[in-house]
């Protein structure tokens, strides 16, 4: 990214690259990154659309998720809005290919708009913990979806998905552990990376992606 890096991206790079731990060398060799790049196969225009795609795509291939999401948009008259979701009946939502649980989750997100889940100003005023608590209270939304929403959509710099297997595998390799680090231990391990844990997460994902790209398995960390 070089000279095109933002002030925050440069600060995160310099901070994480100076920690003196097993991740720092990889950070320095990679350079500044965009921790918020989502690579979504659809264009979303608000939190309800982002969360609807995240819910619809869970445990599905990208192609299947995209087909279901596009059908949902069509079923709702060309746009996923709070009013259209709330007034749609179960048959309409299920007709797009959503499971009962996913249809219920999308409807509940729309219904809870007044709680601040969909209001940009209210979301901006909430802490990461407050947003996660509100989101996981919705049936069908787990910690992972809540964390990705904060990291990818809200662009919060200090989100750490300790339950993500790729993140834990990367830490295991970097720290030369005999077995995959546990969720609790990974959360503790992320402490030195505050307040840029979203960036640390993206560096860890980047390392795993590089291993897959080159055909190397988890092994000696750089």
Secondary structure, DSSP 8 states (H G I E B T S, - for coil): -GGG--HHHHHHHHHHHTS-STTHHHHHHH----TT----SS---SHHHHHHHHHHHTTS-HHHHHHHHHHHHHHTTSS--HHHHHHS-HHHHHTTT--HHHHHHHHHHHHGGGGTTS-HHHHHHS-HHHHHHHHHTSTT--HHHHHHIIIIIS--TT---TT-HHHHHHHHHHTT-SS---HHHHHHHGGGGTT-HHHHHHHHHHHHHHHHHHT--S----
